[in-house]
Amino acid sequence: MQPVRVRSLTSDLAAAMRSLTKGAPAVDRSREIVDRALQDGGVYYGVNTGFGVLAGKRVEAADLSTLQKNLLLSHAVGVGDPIPKSIARIMLQLKVHALSLGNSGVSRGTFDRLLLYAHEDLVPVIPSRGSVGASGDLAPLAHMSLPLLGIGSFWNVEGTAPVPASAILEQRGLKPITLQPKDGLSLINGTQMMCAYGASVLSRAVGFLRLVDIVAAMSLEALQGSIRPFDERIHAARPHPGQLAVAANVRSLLRESEILESHRDCGKVQDPYSLRCVPQVHGASRDALGFAEGVVDIEMNAVTDNPLVFDDGSVISGGNFHGQPLALALDFAAIALAELAAIAERRVYLLLAGHDGLPSLLMRETGLNSGFMIPQYTAAALVSENKVLCHPASVDSIPTSQGQEDHVSMGSVSALKLDQVFTNVQSVLAIELITAAQALDYRKPLEPGRGVAMAHEIVRSVIPHRESDYFFQEDLIPALALVQSGSLEKRLEAGGVEVH
């Protein structure tokens, strides 16, 4: 089976689901091992025992199916806003993918029904709070699995409202399934909730990193910044991969710049760090996000439930469900993304200050008009919020299950924070985008570098120049759409401008 990767997340998950329509021999093989274990009289955690602190309590054979059903019901205690349908879908697909790897021992009936939900885009409604990342994401995954029993809800097609699972099953002529021994445990042990958030954010961040460099280059040109700090020799002397890539991007974007030529001998000694240190700051974030991407790539293709079954007949209880690898990586990713907004906000501030011939607040008639003063407030508020959100959840632990689970990862908290941080960062970059475009207008008739000029033209095709106060949402909404869609960097690439 082909692995699933962050950089091709949607297509890889779709391919993984398609590959399972022809059968899942690894599922059948691992199930046979569980069935044999049940006949040998041994004690197997969660298969014929209670869970957590109740692991020492043996359960009679006649009650094993009820044990698994009770596991889902007792663990479905999530609260808070539901996980967005797009991320819940990834959760479902990742769980199916993990079960198909053949170390979980799930029954074929349970696996096939969950696979059917993935194929038919029947995405469960899952509360976002309630996981401590201990035995994985117990509460979220329990909610994800409830529709197997005809309980809980699915999202409607639009992803805007829940529909009772019982109604959907009845419409499709399906009956609730009966869980077999170990099924419930295989379903709710695992890191698919935090992994889905991490994969979702990081897959979108891949293109976003290019946009961050483009917008920074726009600000650099508008502020008549120096190209010298981007000299290839400087970065070869400190060859962090991200730093090298960012410096190369800026050099590419500023080729053929008339603005650069106009101030080449201006006598300015140095630019502020938010301009001069773009390769070092953006590059460090790139490298940090690359590390997090590698962790998530491994996790998406790993088996993270418990106990695990192996082809030699072993059924071994371990701790692959512990979310620590993801908790650390997602905390790191949030910090890396937040720094991109922090430095962008400083560039917005510089653009408003009236330096080097730009009008203060980027309008000619201020007083009557506040100009671009207030969008910077919003950027500052979002950057400040990110500072709070970037406190690492992974340094916290609250013991659960009467001390049996005495160290937990809080990785789900890391995941939720990462998603909010990225949302905030995108908004800050949208603000820098419209502010830099406004400032570049005042450099006419001089033309910026070819790449910057193309980016400016794309912005101006949907957002006009402003010389009086207006309802800023009219520009912030399309600017955010440019930031989130990836269309700006794709159009530059199509135009022959290299941005890596």
N, C-alpha and C positions, 0 to 999 in steps of 0.2 A: 504494500500500500504506500502511495506517495505521501510524504510528510506534508503537514499544513504549515505555512509560513506567514508571518505577519505581513510581508510585502505583497503577497498575493492572496490575502486572507479570503476574500469573497469567492474567488475562483477555486482556490484550494479546497475550501469547505464544500462547495457545490460538487466538485469532483469526488471528494471523499464520500459524500452521500450517494452519488450516482454509482460508485464502485460497489456499494453494499446492496444494490438491488438484485445482484446475482447470487446472493447467499453470503453467509459469514461463517466459514468453517472454523475459524479460531474461536468464535463464540460457542459453537457446539462442542469443540474439543475441551474448552475450559469448563463447560457445564458438566460434561461427563466426569471430570475430576471431582467436582463438588458432589455429584450424586454418589460416587464411589465412597467419598469421605463420610457421607451420611450413613453408610452401611457398615462402616468399620468399628463403630462404637466409640470413636474418639470424641474429644471436646474441641469444637472449633468456634472461635470468637465470632459472634454475630450470626453464625449459621444455626447453631443449636444452643446458644447462650444469650443472656441479656446483653445490653450495650453499656458502654462507658463504665461507670462504677458498678454496674450490675453484671459485669463480665463473668463473675464467678457463679452466676445462677444458671443452672442447666434447664433447658426448656424441652418438654416432651415432644415427640415426633408429631403427634396429632395437632400440636399448637404452632408448628413452625410457620405456616402460612399466615396465621393471625399475628404472630410475632412481627413479620415483615410489614403487614398492613399497619399495625400499631406504631411501628417505627416511623412511617411517613406521617401518620396523624399526630403523633406526639411532638415531632420535630418541625411541623409546619406552623411556626409561631412568629413568622416575620411580620414586621410592621413598616410603616412609612410609605412614601410614594413608590409606585411600582417601577421596576426596572424598565427602561424603554424597550419597546418591542424589538428594535434592531439589535440590542445587546442580548435580550432574552433569547432571540433566535440563535445567536452565536453560542450562548450557553448550551442550548439544546443540541446543537450540532456537535459541539465539543464533547458533550457527554456521550453521544452516540459513537463518535470517533474513538473515544477512550475505551468504551466497552467493547468495540470491535477488535481491539488489539489482542484480546484473548487471555488476559490475566485476571479477569474479574469474576468469572463463573456465573454470570447472569443467565437466566433461562432464556431460551429462544423466543418464547411467547412474549415476554416482557421486552426483550430487545426489539423484536419486530414491530411491536406497537409503538415504541418510542421512535423507531425509524420511520414508521408511517407518519407520525406527527411531523417529523422533520421534512419528509417529502411533500406533505400536503400543506406545509407552512401553518400548522396548528401550533401556535406559539403560546405557551402558558403565561398567565399573569403572575408575576413574582414580586412580592414586596422586597424593597431594597435593603432594609435593615434587619439585623438579627444574627448575622454571622460574625464569629470571632476568629475565623480562620484556623480553628483548632483541628478537628477532624475534617478539614476542608470547610466547605460552605454548606453546613448541614441544613439550616433553615431555608435558605433560598432554593437549594436542590430538592428539599422535601416539597416545597410549593410547586416547583417545576414538574414533579412526579405525580402530584395529586390527580391530574386528569386521567392517568392510567386507571384510577379507581372510580372514575366518573365524578370526582369531587374537584372543587376549585373552578378556575375559569381559563378560557383562551381569550386572546386578543381578537377583536374583529379585524377585518381585512385592512382597514385604514390604520390600525394600531391606536385607536382613540378611545375605545370602550371595551370593557370585559363582557364576555358572553359565557354563561354557565357551561361548564364542560359537559354536564349531563345532556344539555340540549343539543350540543354539537354532535355528541356520540349518537344520540337518537336520530338526528337528521341523516347521519351517514350509515345507519344500521349497524353500529358497533356497540358491543357490551363492555362494561368494565372488566378488566382482567383480574385474575387471582394471582397474587404474587407467590412465587416459589421461594424455598429457603435461600437466603443470601441476597435475593433480588433487591429488597429495600435498602440494604446496606450498600450494595454496589451502586445504587442510584444516588444516595445522599452523601456518601463519602466522596470527596473530590474537590478540586480547586476551580471548577468550571466558571463560577460566578466571577471571582477576581481575575481569572485568566481571560474571560470574555471582555471585561472592561479594559484590561491592559491591551489586548489584541486590537480592540476597536479604536482606542486612542492612538496607539502607536502606528497602526496602519494608516490612519489619517495624517499623522505627524510626518510621515516620510515626505510627502509632497509639500506640506506646510513649511518644512525647513528651507526649501528652495524659495518660497514666497517671502520668508523673513529676510533672506539676503537681498531679494529684489527691492523690498520696501526700504531697507536700510540704505541701499545704493541710491534710491530716489532721494532720501533725506540728505545723504552725503553730497550729492550734486546740488540740491537746493540750498544747502548751507555753504557751498563752495569749499568743501573739505578737500584735503590733500589726498592724492593717490599714493604718495610715497610710503605710508605705513602698510600698504598692500603689496609692496615689492616682494617678488618671489624669494629673493635671497634672505629676507628677514624670517620668513616662515620655514624655509629649509633649515635654518639654524635652530628651530624648535619644532620638529616635524610631527606634531600631533595630527592625525589624519583629518579630523574635523577642521582644524585651523587652516591646513593647507587647502582644503576644498572651499572654504568660505572666501579666503583671500583670492583664489582663482575665480570664483563666481563674481566677485566685485570687479576684478580686473576685466572680466569678460563683459560685464554690463556697462562699464564706463568707456569701452573702446569708441573712438571717433568723437569724443566729447569736446564740443566747442567751449563749454563752461569751464572744463579743466584748463584748456589752453588760455582762457581769458585771465586766470589768476595764478598761472604757473610761477610768476615772479613777484607775487604780492607781498612777500616779506613775512607772512604769518609763520610762526615757528612751529606750533603744534596745535592740533585740534583736541577738543575734549575727548575723554575716554570713550564716550558713547559712539563716537565716530571712529577714532583711531584704533580702538580695541575690538572692533566688530569681529575680526577673525578669531581672536582669542576667546571672546565671550560666546558668540554663536557657535564656534567650533567646539568648545568644551561641552556645550549642550548637545551638539550632534553626537559627540563620542559617548556621552552619558546615555542618551537615548538609544544609541547602538548597542550598548551593554544591555539595557533593559529589553530591547528587541530580541537579543540572543536568549535571554532567560525565558521570555514568553514563547519563543519558537520551540525550545526544549519542552516546556510545560504543556503546550498544546498537543504534543505527540507522546506524552508520558501517561502512565497508568498511576492514578493518584487515589484509588480507593483502598479498602482494607477489609479482610485479609486478601492477599493475592494468591492466585493458584498458578502452578507451573507444570510444564509438560511431564516432569518426572513424577507427578502425582502429589507434590507437596502443596500444602495450604498453610501459608505463613503470615502471621500477623506482624505488621510493622508500622511505619509512620509516614508513608509517602503522601498522605493527605495533608501534612502540615504545610501551611502556606508561607513559611518563612522566605523561601527564595523569591516568591512573587512580592511579598510585603516589602522587602528591602528594595527590589528592583523598581516597583511602582512608586515608592516614596522618592527614590532617586530620580525617576522620570518626571515626577511632579516638580521637583526642585529645578531640574534642567529646563522644563518648559516655562516655569515662572520667571526664570532669569531672562528669557527672551522678551517677556513683557516688560520686565523692569528696565532693561536697557532701551527698549523701544519708547517707553514713556519719557525717558530722559531726552531722547531725540525730539519727541513732540515738543517738549518744553523749550529746547533750543530753537526750534522752528518758529516759535511764537515770540521770541525775545527781540526781534528787530535787528538781528546781526547782518552785517555785510549787504546792506541795501534792501533787505526784506522789510516790508511794513510791519510794525508791531501788531501782533495778534492776527496777522495775515489778512487784514482788510485796510483799505486806504483811509476810510472815514470811520474812525473809532471814537467812542464817546456815545454817540447815538447808537452805534453798533458795538456789541461785545466781541464780534469777530469769532475767532476759533479758541477763545479763552476757555469756554466751559467743557468742550470735549476732553481737554486735558484733565479736568477734574475727574471725569468718569474714568479715564485711564488710571489716574492716581488711586482712585477708590478700588479699582479692580486689582491693581498691583498690591495694594495694602491687604486686601482680602486674601490674595494668594500667599502672602507672608504667613498669615494665620493657618491657612490650609496646608502649608508645606511643613508644619511640625510633623515629624515622622510618626505615623501610627505604629510602625514596627518596633518602636522602643517600648511599647506598652504591652502589658500582659495581665489579665485577670483570670485566675484559676477557675475552672468550671468542673462539673461532674464530680463534686465532692473531692476535688484534688486529683482525680485520675488524669484529667487534662490540666496539668499544673503549669504549663507554659503554652500560650496561644499566640498566634502571629498578628492578629488584627489586620490581616491582609485585605479583607473586604473593605475596611475603612480606608486603607491606602488606595484601593481601586476607585471608590466613590469620590475621594478627594481628587485623584488624578483627573477624572472626567470633568469635574467642576473647574479645576485649574486650567485645563485645556480650553474649555468654553470661555473663560475669562481672557486667556491669552489671545484667542482669536479676535475677541472684541477690541483689545488694545491694538492689535495689528491693523484692524479695520480703521481705527482712529488715526494711526500713523499714516495709513495709506491715503486717506482724504486730505490730511494735513500736508503731507509731502507733495501731493499733486497740486494743491493750492499754492504752495511756496514755489514750485517749479514754474508756474505760470508767470511769476514775476521775473524770471530769468530770461524771458524772451526779449529779443529775437535769437539769443544764443540757444543752441540745441545741446541737450545733455547727451551722454553716451547712447549708442544705438539701442542697447537693451533697455536702458532707463526711458528713453523716448518712446519705445514701443509700449512699455508698461504704463507710462503716463497717458498715451493715446487710448489704451484700453479703458483706463479709469474714466477718462473724459468722454468716452462713448456712452457711459451710463450715468455719470455724475458731472454736472456743470461747474464751472468756476463761479464763485460767489463774491459779491461785493456789498451785501447787506445781510443783516440777520434773517434767519429763516428757521423752519422746523427741521432741526438737524437729523431727525429720524429719516427724512427723505433721502439723505445721503448715507447714513450709517447702515441702513438695511441693505442697499445694493452693494456697499463696500464689504459688509460682512459676507454677503453671498459670494463675492469675488474671492474672499479669503477662504471660505469653506469649500467652494466648488473645485478649486485647483485649476480653474480655467485660465487664469492669468499666466501662470508659469507654463501651462501647456501651449498657450498661444505664442509665448516667447520662443519656446522650443521649436514650434512649427515654423517660426520666422527665422530660424537659424542662429538663435542666441543660446549659447551653452550655459546652462545653470545646473550644476550637479547636486 
